[in-house]
Amino acid sequence: MIGEAGRVIEQISTRQVYANNWMTVREDGIRLPDGTEGVYGVVDKPTYALVVPRDDDGGLHLVEQFRYPVGERRWEFPAGTAPDRAEADPAELAVRELVEETGLAATTMTFLGMLDVAPGMSSQRGHVYLATGLIAGPPQREHQEQDMRSSWFTAGEFEELVRTGGITDAQTLAAYALLRLHDDRRAR
């Protein structure tokens, strides 16, 4: 039961309707405040870490891969979850995802904030980190990431890609907003 002023929606039943190595889908019977009952579908995925790799000159490192649900390639900040729907420490996960997807290792990881992926349908939350003091190495990508590529972008290039639709990933856009807020706080 969740809500600003207390309990708003009551879960009265639940059943798993689908599961694979990355997610489960459940169907919850619910009761609204007026007593009306209904059904709510929820996608459960483990916590993820998203990393904003930034070099000393302010360059941002992104990865691009084909995203099957939308049928197109997408530029994004490196991100991921632990295998087999396991929960993992987000800070450790951030270190692993950065090396795995880009080959970069960071001397400093700074927590920027938390994101809810799609709170109207999913329980998944993400932890966003800024990676600095970067040391290059070879990526250690998982098999399903074989089509991934990566590249550096200036902040201006990143923002132009956002304006022109080249970057549309909601988590990447939200992480960039957290980065800008972090930078603004430090500049004061």
N, C-alpha and C positions, 0 to 999 in steps of 0.2 A: 504494500500500500504506500502510495507516494503522493505528495502534494505540499504546496506552500503552507497551508494552514493545518497540516496534519494529513490524515488519511483521506484520500480522494477516491482512489480505485482499489477495490479489494479483490485479491486473487482468491477464487473459490475452488479452482482445480487447475491442473496442468498435465500436459502429456507431450512427450517428444514425438514429433512427426517425421523428422529427418536428421541424419547425422553423417558427416564425413570427417576427414582429418583436419579440416579447417574451421568447421562451424557445426552448430546444431540449430534446428528450428523447432520451436515449441509452440503449442497452442494453449493459451490460458483461458479458462472461464473466468470472467470478471463480473463484479457488481459495482455499478456506479452509485454515487451518493444518494440518488433518488430511488435506489433499489432495483433499477433496471439491470438485467443481466445481459451479457454479451460475450463475444470471443475476441481475443487479442492475439495476433501472431507476433512472435519475437524471434529474432535471429541472435543467437548467443555466439560470440566469438571472444577469444581471449584478449587480454590487454595487449596493446601493441606499443612499440616505441618508434618514434619518427625522429630523424636526425637532420639538422640543418648544418651541413659542412661549410664552413666559411674560412677562406684563407686570409693571410695578413693584409691583402689588398682589398678585401671585401668581396672577393669572388665567391659564388655559390656553386656547389657541386650537386648536380641532379642526375637522376637515372631515368631512362626511358624504356618502356616495355609495352608490349601489346596487352591491352586490357580486354579480355574476352567479353564481359558483359556489355560493354559499350562498342565493341568491334573496332577499336582504334588504338593506336599507340599513344601513350601519355607520358609527359615529363612530370616527374615528381621528386620530392626529397626522398632519400632512402628510408624505408620503414618496413616493419614486419613484426610477426609474432613468433612465439616459441613453437616448435613442431608438435603435432598431434594434440592441438587445443590445450596444451599445458600452460599454466600460469608461470611467469618468470619475473624476476626482479627487473623492472623497466630500465634501470640504469645499466645493468649487465646486458640486457637485450639491445639497448642502443649501441653499445660498443660492438656487439656481435654483428648487428645489421649493417653498421657502417663498413666494417672490414669485409663482410660477406659481399655486399652489393657494389662497393666502390674500390676496395683494396686500401682505403685510407684508415690510418689509426690516428686517434686524437690524443694529445697530451692533456687537454682540458675538455670536460663535458659539463655544460651548464644547463640546469633544468630551466626551461622557459615557461612551461605550463601544461595544462591538461586539456584534452579535446574529447567530446562525445561524437562518435562517428555519425550516427543517424538516430538520435534518441527517440524518434517516433516509431522506430521499428527494430532497433538493435541495442543490445546491452554493452557493446564494445566501447572501451575508452582507450585513449592514447596519451602517452607522455611524450612531450616534445623537448628535445635537447639541442643545444648549440654546441657543435664540435669545432674546436680551434686547436692551433698547434699541430697541424696535420702532417703526417708522414705517409708518403705514397708507398704502396705495395700492390701485389696482384689481387684482384677480386677473388673471392672464394664462393662463387654463386652456386645456389642449389640448382638441381637439374631443371626445374620448371622456370628458372630465370635465364635459360640459355639464350633467349633473344634480347636480353637486357644490354643496353649500352649506357655510357655515362659521359658527361661533359661538364666543363666549367662555364659559368655565365657571370657577367657583371650584373650588378643590381639593376642597372638600366636595361640590359638585355632581358633579365628576368621579368621586369615590370612590363616591357613591351610584349613579351610572350603572353602575359596575363591579359593585356589590353586586346590582343589580336586573337585570343582563343587558343593559343599554343600551350598554355597551362590552364587546366580547368579542374584539376584534382582539389576537392574541397579541403582535405587535410593539409595539402601543401600550401594553399592560400591562407588557411587559418594559422599555420605555423609561421608563415612570413609575417602575418599581423603580430603574432607573439614576439617575433624577432624585432620588428620595428618598435614595439612597446618597450622591449628590453633595452634597445639602443637609445630610445628617448629618455628613459629613466637614468641611464648612465651618463647622458649628456647634460643632465641638470646639475 
